[in-house]
C-alpha cells in the first residue's frame, strides 16, 4: 500500500508539471530518453514509478527540481559532474528567464536527451566548438563569451588528462591564439 502512495505522488507531480508547462508527453519522453508509452504508463500508474536513478535524474532535470523530491530516488548509479561551466549555463538561463523546457525545446528532438544529461551532470559541456555554438545561439551568447567557455572546457580536458598547464603554457597559449584566429575573435 505504501508503494502505491509513493508512485501516485510522483506520477501526479509529473502529470501536473506537463499540464502546467503545456508540454506534450511525446516531447517529455524524448527529453528523458524513454518511449511515449512509458510516459503514459508512468502517469496513468499502469507501471510503478521509476526507481532508476538515471531516469529520475532526467525527469528532475527537465522539471528543474532536485531528484530527491521523488520518494523513489536512491543513491545515484553514476558519478555526477559538478562542472562550473554547466552551472554558468544554468545561471545564464535563469538570467534570461529561460526555463529548462524552453531551453530543451530549442534543440533538435534527437539532441534533447543529451542536453538533459549534460544539465544533470552526467556529461560535460562539449569540447566541439560547433556543438557549443548551438548552445550559445540558444542562450544568445556572443562569440567572446562562447569562446571563453570553450577555452575553460579545453583546459579542463587537458588538465584532467595529465597535462601540466603551467609547464606547457607556451604551447597552450599558441594553441588558443590559433583557435581565436580561426573563429574570428
C-alpha positions as CSV (number, residue, x, y, z in Angstrom):
1,X,0.0,0.0,0.0
2,X,2.8,2.4,0.9
3,X,4.5,1.9,-2.5
4,X,1.3,2.8,-4.3
5,X,1.1,6.1,-2.5
6,X,4.7,6.9,-3.4
7,X,4.0,6.1,-7.1
8,X,0.9,8.2,-7.1
9,X,2.6,11.2,-5.7
10,X,5.5,11.1,-8.2
11,X,3.2,10.3,-11.1
12,X,0.9,13.2,-10.2
13,X,3.9,15.5,-9.8
14,X,4.9,14.7,-13.4
15,X,1.4,15.0,-14.7
16,X,0.9,18.4,-13.1
17,X,4.3,19.6,-14.5
18,X,3.3,18.5,-18.0
19,X,0.0,20.3,-17.8
20,X,1.4,23.5,-16.2
21,X,4.1,23.8,-18.9
22,X,1.9,22.7,-21.8
23,X,4.5,20.0,-22.5
24,X,3.3,17.1,-24.7
25,X,4.1,13.7,-23.3
26,X,5.9,12.9,-26.6
27,X,8.3,15.8,-26.1
28,X,8.8,14.9,-22.4
29,X,9.6,11.3,-23.4
30,X,12.2,12.4,-25.9
31,X,13.8,14.7,-23.3
32,X,14.2,12.0,-20.8
33,X,15.1,9.2,-23.2
34,X,12.1,6.9,-22.9
35,X,9.2,5.8,-25.1
36,X,5.9,7.7,-25.3
37,X,4.0,4.6,-24.0
38,X,6.4,4.5,-20.9
39,X,5.4,8.1,-20.0
40,X,1.7,7.3,-20.5
41,X,2.0,4.2,-18.3
42,X,4.0,6.1,-15.7
43,X,1.4,8.9,-15.4
44,X,-1.5,6.5,-15.5
45,X,0.2,4.4,-12.9
46,X,0.0,1.3,-15.1
47,X,3.6,0.7,-14.0
48,X,5.4,1.7,-10.8
49,X,7.2,5.0,-10.9
50,X,10.8,4.5,-11.9
51,X,13.4,3.8,-9.3
52,X,16.2,4.0,-11.9
53,X,18.4,7.0,-10.8
54,X,19.2,8.0,-14.4
55,X,15.5,8.2,-15.4
56,X,14.6,10.1,-12.2
57,X,17.5,12.5,-12.6
58,X,16.5,13.2,-16.2
59,X,12.8,13.8,-15.1
60,X,14.0,16.0,-12.3
61,X,16.3,18.0,-14.6
62,X,13.5,18.7,-17.1
63,X,11.2,19.7,-14.2
64,X,14.0,21.8,-12.7
65,X,13.8,20.2,-9.3
66,X,16.1,18.0,-7.2
67,X,15.8,14.3,-7.8
68,X,15.4,13.8,-4.1
69,X,11.9,15.3,-4.4
70,X,10.9,11.9,-5.7
71,X,10.5,9.4,-2.9
72,X,11.7,6.7,-5.3
73,X,15.1,8.3,-5.7
74,X,18.0,6.4,-4.3
75,X,21.8,6.9,-4.4
76,X,22.9,7.7,-8.0
77,X,24.3,4.9,-10.0
78,X,26.7,7.0,-12.0
79,X,29.0,9.8,-10.9
80,X,27.6,13.3,-11.2
81,X,29.9,16.0,-12.5
82,X,30.0,19.3,-10.7
83,X,31.1,21.5,-13.5
84,X,31.3,25.2,-13.1
85,X,30.6,25.7,-16.8
86,X,27.2,23.8,-16.5
87,X,26.4,26.0,-13.5
88,X,27.3,29.1,-15.6
89,X,24.9,27.9,-18.4
90,X,22.1,27.4,-15.8
91,X,22.7,30.8,-14.4
92,X,22.6,32.4,-17.9
93,X,19.3,30.6,-18.5
94,X,17.9,32.0,-15.2
95,X,19.2,35.5,-16.0
96,X,17.5,35.3,-19.4
97,X,14.3,33.9,-17.7
98,X,14.5,30.8,-19.9
99,X,13.1,27.7,-18.2
100,X,14.5,24.3,-18.8
101,X,11.6,23.2,-21.1
102,X,12.0,26.2,-23.3
103,X,15.8,25.7,-23.5
104,X,15.3,22.0,-24.4
105,X,12.7,22.7,-27.0
106,X,15.1,24.9,-28.8
107,X,17.3,21.9,-29.7
108,X,16.6,19.3,-32.3
109,X,14.5,16.4,-30.8
110,X,17.3,13.9,-31.1
111,X,19.6,16.2,-29.2
112,X,17.4,16.9,-26.2
113,X,18.2,13.8,-24.0
114,X,21.9,14.6,-24.4
115,X,21.4,18.1,-23.3
116,X,19.3,16.9,-20.3
117,X,22.2,14.5,-19.4
118,X,24.6,17.4,-19.6
119,X,22.4,19.6,-17.4
120,X,22.1,16.9,-14.8
121,X,25.9,16.4,-14.7
122,X,26.2,13.0,-16.4
123,X,28.0,14.5,-19.4
124,X,30.4,17.5,-19.5
125,X,30.0,20.6,-21.7
126,X,31.1,19.6,-25.2
127,X,34.6,20.5,-26.4
128,X,33.4,20.5,-30.0
129,X,33.1,24.2,-30.8
130,X,30.2,23.7,-33.2
131,X,28.2,21.8,-30.5
132,X,28.9,24.5,-28.0
133,X,27.9,27.1,-30.6
134,X,24.5,25.6,-30.8
135,X,24.1,26.0,-27.1
136,X,25.5,29.5,-27.3
137,X,23.0,30.5,-30.1
138,X,20.1,29.3,-28.0
139,X,21.3,31.3,-25.0
140,X,22.2,34.3,-27.3
141,X,25.9,34.3,-26.2
142,X,28.3,36.4,-28.1
143,X,31.4,34.8,-29.7
144,X,33.7,36.0,-26.9
145,X,31.6,34.6,-24.1
146,X,31.3,31.3,-26.0
147,X,35.0,31.2,-26.8
148,X,35.8,31.7,-23.1
149,X,33.5,28.9,-22.1
150,X,35.2,26.7,-24.7
151,X,38.7,27.6,-23.6
152,X,37.9,26.8,-20.0
153,X,36.5,23.4,-21.1
154,X,39.6,22.6,-23.2
155,X,41.8,23.5,-20.2
156,X,39.7,21.1,-18.0
157,X,40.2,18.3,-20.5
158,X,43.9,18.9,-20.9
159,X,44.5,19.0,-17.1
160,X,42.2,16.0,-16.4
161,X,44.2,14.0,-18.9
162,X,47.5,14.8,-17.2
163,X,48.8,18.0,-18.9
164,X,50.5,20.5,-16.6
165,X,49.0,23.8,-17.8
166,X,51.8,25.9,-16.3
167,X,54.7,23.8,-17.7
168,X,53.0,23.9,-21.1
169,X,51.7,27.4,-21.1
170,X,53.6,28.5,-24.3
171,X,52.1,25.6,-26.2
172,X,48.6,26.2,-24.8
173,X,48.7,29.9,-25.4
174,X,49.8,29.3,-29.0
175,X,47.0,26.8,-29.5
176,X,44.4,29.2,-28.1
177,X,45.8,32.1,-30.2
178,X,45.4,29.9,-33.3
179,X,41.8,29.0,-32.2
180,X,40.9,32.6,-31.7
181,X,42.1,33.5,-35.2
182,X,40.2,30.5,-36.7
183,X,36.9,31.6,-35.2
184,X,37.5,35.3,-35.8
185,X,37.8,36.7,-32.2
